[in-house]
Amino acid sequence: MKIAFITRGFTGSVLPLMKQMIADSHQVDLYVICNRKELDDVEAFECEYSASRVGLRFVPDNYWKSTAMYLNGGRFFCLRFLRPFESIPILGRIIGFINRRLSYRAIGFINSQKYDMVNIVCGYYSSEYLPFIERLTVKPTISLHEVCNHFQPEYSKPSPLLSTIFKNNLNIILYSDNTYKDILNYKEVNRGHLHRINFGFFNSYLSVPEDYNLVLPPKYVLFFGTLKQYKGLGVLYDAITKYDALPSDFKCVVAGAGQDVSFDMMKENERFVCIQKRLSNGELVHLIKNSYVVLCPYLTVSQSGIPQTVFVFKKPIVASRLGGFTEILNDENSVLFETGNAVELANGIKKLLSDRRHYDTLIENIDKLEQSSSPFSWKYIAKRYYTLVSL
């Protein structure tokens, strides 16, 4: 079969699936959408290509050597749009018109390739894919990482993208039980077109060269990701400062871009090492590989790629007992604690730092998640995708 993936920011879950499909003797191409010249922030994907002109461009292998070697096949195309200016309505409309024309040209090329399957990987908010749904000759399959605003869902008013997906009766892939339940709240959805398929480990991170520029303590537990209130940094702060979660020779590294009141408090406390920046792929690899435990004290989550990223490097996780986590995390491969409970979080950290036998058992169970019969193995996942071609 000939298969194409189209995405902007979800290459972490796409590249390992491409690798499996290529291993299964299929021809697979990747189309990445961007608004910038540089492609240095594409998830789990090392690329030195500079998109100096707008429009669709084929990117030769020498610009993405490590990822090309990881995939062992496939082609990569970059579709660069002009950056939208929502703050200036007139300019925004002009740029929107130009970007739509660029989409039409790209779609013309994609149609000429006569793919058997086109998979658009996006979120409910991604209106840039509307022209693709309208003009692709192959009905695209849509993979949705999010189906609503998790904090203020408006199920009576689906986004323009969701409305178009529902109207055209497209097959929809959902990565978690949470998002599956959420999408059923839209009265327009056809349950028969919904397909619940996991994503596996984001293994392409193994092809990313490690960046050693960050100054890190010798021993540390790690929190990484965008700094937002729902990530539970306040709970983490209390676990470390009030309930002595760490021995004296350990630090807690908190790394990511954004703003949070608790993060500001952490910057003033010597138990924390704070890195306030958007992390490159190489920096993230270095952070995880050298950590002892990764912490996810979230207060709410619909789904998350954190476990699938961290487990690549065989690191255990201490996480809130939330539905978005417990679909892959359990007491056999992680330490789970009651959401918002700083005491339980502290105890979970202490347990992993003090009980090496338990730590090693968790690592062994993490390995089992990639066995071919596991619903988190890419071989199993790819087979599920192939069944959608005939639907």
Summary of the structure (lengths in Angstrom):
residues: 391
radius of gyration: 21.4
end to end distance: 14.9
largest distance: 62.9
contacts: 1291
relative contact order: 0.12
helix: 39%
strand: 18%
